[in-house]
């Protein structure tokens, strides 16, 4: 990933997560948030929800690896090798008309040169928007920013679990 991200950010060595990448604030802005800034959601039958980034380099950090906030650097990306339409966790509110998502937290840290699994996955910071706008081309303009409203919405949501298996095309012949 280094050649593709060269010139779009800085590689930083972090004692907890190893080598991570921080996007250039001149390119992404000081209010950058992964899966919110410069992009939108779409749906693909093969992969479920997919983040479509407006950044030329977005094909890597939004589909391989995880995002985490580091106190000294803000949002940074931890490279990964497995593809996903988006490495996020979802919440929904039946009857409350909001959907929420958050970058899926990393599940490991580095210790003595080895990756060690967390016993418990750290909490995620969810972003919420009205369900009618989740697929809007400018979804960032519909994000709930008022912290009081976010807490009220979050209290009425639960984790999204995709249905197990897919329905068949019809009965066997």
PLY file of the C-alpha trace (Angstrom):
ply
format ascii 1.0
element vertex 173
property float x
property float y
property float z
element edge 172
property int vertex1
property int vertex2
end_header
0.00 0.00 0.00
2.93 2.36 0.53
3.38 3.40 -3.13
-0.37 4.06 -3.56
-0.53 6.22 -0.43
2.77 8.02 -1.00
2.18 11.76 -1.19
-1.27 11.50 0.39
-0.17 11.15 4.01
2.54 10.04 6.42
3.55 6.64 7.73
3.96 6.67 11.50
5.37 4.01 13.86
2.98 3.45 16.75
3.90 1.36 19.79
0.39 -0.15 19.98
-0.47 -0.86 16.33
2.85 -0.87 14.47
3.21 1.12 11.25
0.08 3.16 10.55
-0.83 5.75 7.92
-2.15 9.24 8.65
-3.86 11.04 5.75
-2.55 14.51 4.90
-4.76 17.16 6.54
-4.15 19.46 3.54
-5.89 16.86 1.36
-8.63 15.56 3.68
-9.23 18.59 5.92
-8.91 18.96 9.66
-12.40 17.52 10.25
-11.63 14.20 8.50
-13.58 11.13 9.62
-13.29 7.76 7.86
-16.52 6.56 6.24
-17.96 10.09 6.47
-15.65 12.51 4.64
-15.57 12.50 0.82
-17.58 9.44 -0.10
-20.90 7.66 0.12
-22.53 4.29 0.78
-23.83 1.93 -1.86
-25.02 -1.66 -1.77
-23.61 -4.64 -3.64
-25.25 -8.07 -3.45
-21.84 -9.75 -3.34
-20.39 -7.74 -0.45
-23.24 -5.97 1.39
-22.73 -2.24 2.16
-19.77 -0.67 0.35
-18.06 2.67 0.98
-17.29 4.48 -2.29
-14.52 6.96 -1.57
-14.01 10.17 -3.51
-10.25 10.02 -2.77
-8.02 8.47 -5.45
-6.32 6.42 -2.72
-9.59 5.38 -1.03
-9.60 1.89 -2.55
-6.99 0.80 0.04
-7.81 2.31 3.47
-11.56 1.85 3.17
-11.44 -1.79 2.09
-8.29 -3.28 3.67
-7.49 -2.70 7.34
-8.93 -0.67 10.18
-9.11 2.96 11.33
-8.37 4.12 14.87
-7.94 7.47 16.63
-4.51 8.01 18.17
-4.26 10.88 20.67
-1.13 12.35 19.06
-2.25 11.91 15.42
-6.04 11.76 15.11
-7.46 9.21 12.66
-4.88 6.74 11.33
-5.22 3.63 9.20
-3.85 0.22 10.18
-3.15 -1.74 6.97
-4.77 -5.14 6.48
-4.78 -7.84 3.82
-8.39 -8.98 3.75
-10.97 -7.16 1.61
-14.31 -5.88 2.88
-16.80 -3.50 1.31
-16.24 -1.43 4.46
-14.65 -2.28 7.81
-17.46 -0.84 9.89
-19.92 -1.99 12.50
-23.57 -0.96 12.12
-26.46 0.00 14.43
-30.08 0.51 13.48
-33.21 1.68 15.23
-36.40 -0.17 14.39
-39.15 2.43 14.34
-36.76 5.29 15.17
-35.60 5.96 11.58
-31.84 6.26 12.15
-28.88 4.16 11.09
-25.40 4.37 12.55
-21.95 3.13 11.64
-18.46 3.29 13.06
-15.05 2.18 11.85
-14.57 -1.33 13.20
-11.96 -1.06 15.95
-8.76 -3.08 15.63
-8.78 -6.44 17.40
-5.05 -6.61 18.19
-2.08 -4.66 19.48
1.68 -5.15 19.23
3.71 -6.50 22.14
7.32 -7.65 21.91
7.14 -7.74 18.11
4.03 -9.98 18.02
0.37 -9.26 17.33
-1.68 -9.96 20.46
-5.47 -10.19 20.42
-7.55 -7.86 22.61
-9.70 -9.76 25.09
-12.53 -7.31 24.37
-12.86 -5.21 21.24
-12.72 -1.47 22.14
-15.92 0.56 21.84
-16.61 2.27 18.53
-17.65 5.90 17.97
-20.86 5.76 15.93
-22.04 8.26 13.35
-25.81 8.48 12.85
-28.01 9.78 10.06
-31.68 9.40 9.15
-32.22 6.11 7.30
-33.59 7.91 4.24
-30.17 9.53 3.65
-27.72 6.68 4.28
-27.23 6.17 0.52
-27.26 9.88 -0.35
-24.29 11.01 -2.47
-23.52 13.65 0.19
-24.34 11.60 3.28
-21.92 13.75 5.31
-24.41 16.64 5.14
-27.06 14.54 6.95
-24.91 13.30 9.85
-26.36 14.05 13.30
-23.78 16.34 14.96
-25.61 17.44 18.14
-24.16 15.18 20.90
-27.43 15.25 22.88
-29.34 13.97 19.83
-26.61 11.38 19.12
-26.95 9.99 22.66
-30.75 9.88 22.37
-30.57 8.13 18.98
-27.88 5.69 20.18
-30.04 4.70 23.15
-32.74 3.49 20.72
-30.44 1.47 18.45
-29.12 -2.06 18.45
-26.35 -3.85 16.57
-27.16 -4.79 13.00
-26.79 -8.49 12.24
-27.09 -9.55 8.59
-29.51 -12.37 7.85
-27.90 -15.82 7.89
-27.73 -17.21 4.38
-29.54 -15.92 1.34
-32.92 -17.08 0.07
-32.74 -19.51 -2.79
-33.95 -18.58 -6.26
-36.81 -21.01 -5.83
-37.62 -24.58 -4.88
-35.38 -27.31 -6.35
-36.77 -28.90 -9.49
0 1
1 2
2 3
3 4
4 5
5 6
6 7
7 8
8 9
9 10
10 11
11 12
12 13
13 14
14 15
15 16
16 17
17 18
18 19
19 20
20 21
21 22
22 23
23 24
24 25
25 26
26 27
27 28
28 29
29 30
30 31
31 32
32 33
33 34
34 35
35 36
36 37
37 38
38 39
39 40
40 41
41 42
42 43
43 44
44 45
45 46
46 47
47 48
48 49
49 50
50 51
51 52
52 53
53 54
54 55
55 56
56 57
57 58
58 59
59 60
60 61
61 62
62 63
63 64
64 65
65 66
66 67
67 68
68 69
69 70
70 71
71 72
72 73
73 74
74 75
75 76
76 77
77 78
78 79
79 80
80 81
81 82
82 83
83 84
84 85
85 86
86 87
87 88
88 89
89 90
90 91
91 92
92 93
93 94
94 95
95 96
96 97
97 98
98 99
99 100
100 101
101 102
102 103
103 104
104 105
105 106
106 107
107 108
108 109
109 110
110 111
111 112
112 113
113 114
114 115
115 116
116 117
117 118
118 119
119 120
120 121
121 122
122 123
123 124
124 125
125 126
126 127
127 128
128 129
129 130
130 131
131 132
132 133
133 134
134 135
135 136
136 137
137 138
138 139
139 140
140 141
141 142
142 143
143 144
144 145
145 146
146 147
147 148
148 149
149 150
150 151
151 152
152 153
153 154
154 155
155 156
156 157
157 158
158 159
159 160
160 161
161 162
162 163
163 164
164 165
165 166
166 167
167 168
168 169
169 170
170 171
171 172
